[in-house]
């Protein structure tokens, strides 16, 4: 047979094999390829003045809440290489912790304080080095050579609640704003890096050198390899659980997370060692802004949690603080969660009790020297439209130079919108709007109400409904911490925000004040509308498909650039349950979710100018 004929036959066989195994190849590629945007390194960022000093922000970004988010020690993270395969077999790849690489997942480089000579650059905002940790068996995680405890590494609340946008090469940081991170791809990347460390030629040797030293013994290296196998088993189990609920899960992508279901999975499945309690990520939500939130009577999008400590300790448990729910001999409800640190964070965000203004972490002001200045005359027209169409749900604007004189101060002056906590401090009554009125996607509220968990009698949990069971667990965790630290009763009440542990699961969403909302795209609780201009439009005029991942800010429409797909951005399909962009509609057509008359383009533009002043 002629050589050319053999080549053609071989090519045809290869094409046939590729076609036959296409699904398998697609699956392998999907599961072994990290899909993150390849951003250009950011310019020197600008921090807006939001009432918190840079020194306090630096603490807030990295304070240890007791979390062990990724199940490996800090030293491991610093020794791992990026999950890429080099052309040359034994070539070292770049460090996983490289700032520009982590920035691709949306984690913001921390430049709030000047670099100190001789001191390594800090981890990105929201990364914290913790105290010595336990491995997945509950044993202390020790360095096989020194036998010293290995410190934890995890996320803090600032990882999800620090925003950023770019305008004409200027990067603007929005403290307390929604992050544009892709946590699921980060977890995949970390798992792939661990697997390559274990199996790719040369990587384990370099890893062992970094952790143990170049003169460590074979026995010490084999012990380290056993620890690595244990970590990979946990990642493999997570992958199996995720696959088991894939049919009910919705892609979170950039800027979204199904936070409540993730907390439930961590506590009632992983900590309780019960795979049956694992649920799909069926209702991803846009990371909420957190300024002023300590003074709300109810928090979470569906207004489900009252007490600040339950909110904060629940978040800490959800990002994998250690929690014992299975071994009474070690103290049930014992946790690594740092309630003292969580309380200090809450105080920083809250500031003083509001009487005629909010303090603490304040909402950002429109940076007119970076973005185009707003049109004050047009904003005053928008103020009248806001009063007519928006203030009934969102309350009067807190402050704005565009407000009419008679409307200034009304937010604090009208006491029907205020109540008090047990210490007599003012608490804002946030308006909760029935979903059948506002018409927005109901998955987050419905799924919290419907989810139940199986809990053993030994834990003394009285209600199998997910939200209520979680509240009981968190309260027991908090009380265990208070008891261990001999916390006096008065101090406990203070750390609890002088509010009881109350939970509800209404089919409602809260309509909070709109100060700073211009800096918090995308919009609606599930992030299904990319800009405020689109939100003020009819549903049929909103994009049904758009992309999240670009940081480019659109000052005319108030949102991120969304029309063009940049490589590896998240495709947002609003036809999927959990992703609906319906509701909160201004239209002349009657129907569910229509909350006001159709707005003309000049009216939408006037409202946008007013929103810039908030």
N, C-alpha and C positions, 0 to 999 in steps of 0.2 A: 504493500500500500504506500502510495506516495506521501511524503512528509507533510505537504500542504493539506492533503485530505485528512491525515491524522489530527492535525491542528484544528481543522474545522469540526471534526467529530468531537474532539475533546471540549471545544468551546460550547458545542450544542449540549453535551452532557452536563457541563458546568451550569449552563443557563437553566437546563431542566432541573438540576439539583437545587439551584437557588429558588426556582419557582415552587418546587415541592416542599422545601423547608423554609419558605418565606416567613410563615407565621413564627416559626422557632427563631429565625434570625432576627425578626422584628422584636420578639420578646427579649432575646439576649441583649440586643442593642438598647432597648428601653430600660432594662434593669441594670445595665452596666455603664450607661452614659449619663453624665451629669449635665442637665440642661439649664445653664445660667447665662445671662447676658454678658457679653464681653465688653464691659464699659471701658472707656478711657479713664486713666487715673484722675481722680477729682482734683479740681483746683483747691487752693487754700480756702477752707470754708468760712462762712460768716455766721456768728451766733447772734441772734436777735436778743434784745434786752427783755426778758420775761420775768424779771423780779427775783431771780435766784442767782447768787454769785457763781462765778466760774469754779471756785474752789468747791462749793457745795455740789455743783453739777458733776465735777470730776469724781467726788465721792459717790454720788448717786449712780453714776454709770457703772461702777465696779464693786459696790458694796455687796458682800456675801449674804445672800438670803437663805443659804443652806441648800441650794439646788445642786443636783448632779445630773444635769439635763441629758448628757450624751453617754453616760455610763462608763466613762473612762477617766483616768486621772489627768490632772493638768499637765504633768510632765510628758505623758503620752501624746497629748494634743500638740505640744510644742515640738515633739520629735517626729511626727507623722509627715509624710510627703503627699503632695497632691495626687489625686486618683487618675493620673494619666500614665500611659505606657510609652516609654521613650523608644526611639528608633534603635538605639544601641542597648543591648540586653541589660547590662549592669550599671547603666548611667543613673546618677542621682537626679531626681526631679525636684522642683521647687518646694519649699516648706508649705504645708497646708495652712499654717497660721499667717502666711504672707498677707499683709494688709490689703494689697490690691486684689488678691484672690478672694478673700472674705468679702470684700466690697462687691464682688460680682453677685453674691447671694443677698446683697442689700444691707450688710452690716457696716455701719458708718465708722470710718476711722476717727479715733478720739484725738482731736487737736485743740480741745477747749483750753488747755494750758500749754505753755511753750515746752518744747522738749528739753529735758535736763541733760547736760553733757555727760556722756558715759553711761547713761541710764537707758535701757531698752525702751522702745516705743510701747505705749500701753496697748492692751488688747482693744479691739473695737468696742464701741459703746454697747453696753449690755452684757459683756462677758466678765465673769468674776472667778477669781481663784479662791477656793474655799478651804475648809478644814479637812483633816484626814477623813477618808471615806471608807465605806464598806463595799465589798464586791457583791455580785448577785446572789451569792450563797449566804450573805449576812456576816461574813468574816472580814476582819480588817484587811484592807488592800495595802500590802507591804511591798516595798522595793526588794526584790529577791537578793540583792547584794548587801544593802545596808540594813535591811529589815525594819527600816523606818516606815511609818505610815505615809501613804501617798495622798496628796491633797486633791480635793475634788475640783471640778471645773463645770460651770453651768451658766445659764442665762439668768439675767435679772429682768425686772419689769421694764427697764429702759430699753431693752433690745426690741421690744414690740411697740413701745410708746415714745419713740423719738423719730420724728419725721425729717424729710429732706426734699428739697427740690432744686433744680438747676435752671438758671436763666442767664443766657449770654455768658456762659463760662463761669458764672458765680454760683457757688454752692451755698445754699441757705439751710441752716439747721433749725428745726422746729421742735423744741423740747416739749414733751407731752403730746406731740402729734402722732399720727399713725405711721408706723414703719412701712417701708416698701421692701420687706424681706421675703425670701422664699425658703421657709424653714424645712419643708419636706425635701427639697433638693439638697439642702445642706446636710440633712440627716443621711440621705442616700450617699452623698459624696464622702461623708465621714466613714460610713460602713464600707464603701468600696476601698477607701484608703487603708482601713484595717485589714481587709481581705488581701489586698496587694502586698501589704507589709508581711503578711503570713506566708504568701505563696509565690510572689514574684522574686526571681533570683536577685540576690544582693540586698533586698530591702530589709529583711529581718536583721541581717548583720549590722547594717547602719543604725537601725532602730535600737538594737541591743547595745551598741556602742554608746548611743546617746543616753540611754536609761541606766545602764550598768557600768559603763566604762570599757575601754578597749582591752583591759587586762582581766575582765571578769571570767569566771570559770564556766566550763561547759554545763555543769549542774545548774548554775544560776541562770544561764541562758535558756535551758530547758524549762526551768520554772517560769521564766518570763513568757516563753512560748505557750505554756499551759494557761497562763493568765490571758494571753491573747486569744487562745481558743475559747476560753470561757466568755470573753467579750463578744466574740463572733457568734457563739451560740445564742446570746441574747439578741443580737442584731438579726440572726436568722429566724428566731422565734417571732420578732416583731414583723419581719417580712411575711411570715406565714399568716399572722393575724391580720395584717393589712390585706393580704390576698383573699382572706376569708370574707371580708366585708367590702371588697372592691365594688360589688354590684350596687351597693347603697351609698358609696362614697362619691363626693364631688371634688374635682380638682381644686385645691386651694390656690396654688400659684403665688404670684407676687402680691403682697399687701393684704393677704387674707389668711384666716386660720379658724378652724372649728374649735374654738378654745374650750367651750363647755364640754363637748364630747371628748376632747383630748384629756381634760382633767378627769372626767369620769372613767376613761379607759385606764389612765395611770393608777387611780385609786382603787377602782373596783375590779379591774382585771389584772394588772401587773402587780400591784401591791398586795392584792388579795389572792393572787395566783389562781384566777378563775377566768379561763378563756371564754366562757359563755357570756361574760359580762362585757366583752369587747364589742363596740359599736362602730359603724361607719362614720366617716366625716361628712354627714349629710347636710350640714347647714353652715358652711364657712361664712364668717363675718369679717367685715373690714375692721382693722384694729381701731378701737375708739380713741378719741382724744381724752386726756385725763385732767386737764386743768379744771378747777372748780368742783370736780367730782366728789371730793371728801365731804362737801356740804349738801349733797343731794340726799333726799330721803330714801330713794331706791336707785340702785345701779344695775348694770348690765342692760343690754339693748331691750330686753323684755321686762325690765324693772323687777328682777327676781330676788335680789339680795339687798338687805337693809344694812347690816353691820359691816363697817370697814375692815375689821380684823378677819371676818369670815371671807370677805372678798380677797384680801391680800394673802392670807394663809392658804386659801384655796388655790390661788395662782401659784404660790410657791410649791405646793404639793403637785400641781399640774405639770410643772416643769421639773419634776422628778427630785424633789427633796426625799430623803430616805424616810420611810414610814413602815412601822411594824404593825401589821394587822393579823398576823398568823401565829406568832409565838408568844404566848402569855408569860413565859419565863423571862423574856427580855423586856417586858412592859408594853402592853398593847397601847397603841397610839403614840408611842415614842417616835419622834421625828427629828430630822436634822434641820427643819425649818427654823429660821431665826426670827422669832416674833419681835425681839427688841429692834432689830434692823428694819423690819417691815414697818414698825411703828414710827421710827425716825424718818423713814421715807414718806410715810403718810403725813407727818407733821410738816415736812419740807414742802410738799405739794399743797397742803391745806392752807398754811399761813394762819393768820389770826381769824377769829370768828367774824364773818362778814356782817357789818352793820349798814354801811353805805357804800361799800366796795369790797371786791375780792382782793386778797393778797396771796402770798405764797407763789406757786407757779402760775403765772398769769398767761392769758391767751396772747398770741403774737399780734403785733400791730403791723399793718401793711407797710413794707419797707419801701417808701417812695423814692429812695435814692438808689435802689437796686431794680425794682419793678417800675413800670411807668406810673407816675402819680395819678391818683384817682381824680375824677371830675366832680368837684364838690357840688356844683349846681345840679348836675344830673343825679348825684347821690341824694340830694334833698328831695327830688322828685321820687326817687326810690324809697325814701323813708316813709312817705305817705302811702305808697303801695304796700310796704312791709306792714305798716300799722293796719291796713285794710285786709290783707290776705294772709299774713304770717303770724302776727302776734297772738292771735287767738289760741294757737297751739304752742308756739315757741316762746311765749311771753314777750313783753316789750324788750327792745334792745337794751342791753346793760348800759352801754355808753357809746356815743358817736357824735362827732362834731356836726353831722348832718341832721341830727334830731331837732324837731321844733322845740321851742323853749318849754312848752307845757308838757312835753313828753320826757324831758330830761329828769332822771332820778326816779321815774315811776317804777322801775324794776324793783328797787329796794323800798320805795315808799309804800307800795300797796301790800299790806301785810297779809292779805288773803292767800298769797302765794308762799307764805312762810309758816313754819311751825318751829318747835324747839326740841332739842334732845334732852336727855335726863339731867344735863348740867345747865339747862336754860340757854344754850347757845343756839343761834338761828340756823335752821335747816330749810333748804329750798324744797318746796313741793314740786317735783318734776311732773309734768303733764304726761300721763299714759294714755295713748290713743288706741282704741279698739282696732284690731287689724281689719275687721270687716268694714271699717270706715275709711282708713287710710289706704287699704288695698295693696300693701306691699307684700313681698314674699313671706309666707307664714312659716317656713320650714324651721327657723330657729326656735320660735315660740312653741310650735306644735310638737317638735321632736323632744324638747325638754319636758313638756307636759306628758308625752306618751312614754318616754323611756323609763323602764324599771330595772332594778338590779337585784341579784340574789346575794344576800348577806347572811353569814352564819349567826346563830343566836348568841354566840360568845361575844359579839361586838355590841350587843344591846341597842341595835338600830331598830327603831320602831316603825319606820315608814319606808317601803320598798321603792317609792317614787324617787327617781334619780336625784332631783334637786334637793328634796327634803332629806334623803339619806346622806348626800354629800354634806349638807349643812350640819347634820348630827356628827359626822366623822370629824369635820373641821373644828367644831366646838369642842369635841373630846381631845383633839390634838392640842388645841389652845389651852385647855384646862390642864392637860398633862404638862405642858411647858410652864404654865404659871405655877403649878404645884412644885415642879422640880426646882424652879428658881425662887421659891418662897415669895411670890409676888403678892403684895397686900391687896385687899379687896378694892380699895379706892384706885390703885394703880391699874388693876385689871379693867375696871370700868373705863378709865381714861384711855387705855390702849384699845379697848373695844369701841371707842368713839362715843361713849355714853349712850349707846343704842343697843337694844336687845338683838338676839340672833333670830331674825324673822326671815322666812322664805315664802315666796309665792311663785306661781307659774301661770300668769295671766296670758290670754291671747291678745296681748297689747304690746306696743312698742313706745318707748319714751321719746318725747319731743323736747329735747334739751335746748338751752339758749344757744344762739348761733354766733356768739363772739368767737372770732378766730376761725370760723368754718371755712373761709376762703383757702386756708392752708392745710386742708384735710381731705384732699381727693383720694379715691373716688367716693361716690355718694350713695345714700341709703345705707341701711345697716349691713347689707351684704355686698356693698361696693359695686352694685350692678349698673350704675350710671357714672360715666367718666368725668363729667363736668357739671357745674351748677347751671350753665346755660342749657344743657340737655335736660337737667332735672326740672327746669322751669318750662320745658316744652311738652307737647303732647307725647304720650307713650309711643305712638306710631312714628313720631319724628326722632325718638331716641335711637341710638345705635343698638342693633340687636346682636352684633358681633363687634367686639373691640379687643384691644390688647393692653395688658398691664406689664410694666417693666421699665418703660421710659421714665426718666426723671425730669424731662424737659417740661417746664411749667408754661401754661397758656394763660397769661394775665387777662386776656380778653374774655375767656370763657370760664376761667377758674377751674383748672384741672390739669392733669398730665396729658401730654401728647398721646393720642390713642389710635389714630387712624391707620398708621402704617405699622406692620409687624416688624420690630427689630429682632434680629436673630435670638431665638430662645426666650422671647417674651411669652407671657401667659395669654393664651387665647380664651376670651371670656364669651361664652355662649349663653345668652339670656333665656333661651328656650328650655334650659335644664332646671328641674326642680331645685330650689335653693339659690338659683341665679336669676330669678325673674326680676325684670326692671319695671314691672307694672306698679301702679298706685302712685300716691302723692302727685296727682295729676291735675293740671289746670286745663280744662277743656270745656267747650260748649256742648259736647255730647254727654248725655247722662249715662252713668254707669258706675260700677264698683270702683272705688279708689279716686273718684273725681272729687277734689276738695275745693275747687274754685273755678271761676270762669277762665276761658282761654286768654292768655296774655299775648299782647302784640309784641313784635320784636323790640320796639322802643321801650316798652314796659319791662321786658326781660333785661334789657341793657341798663335801665335805670335801677332795677333791683340789684343787679350785679355791682354797680358802682356803690350802692349803699352797703352791700355786704362787705366790700373792701374796707369800709370805715369801721367795721365792728371789731 
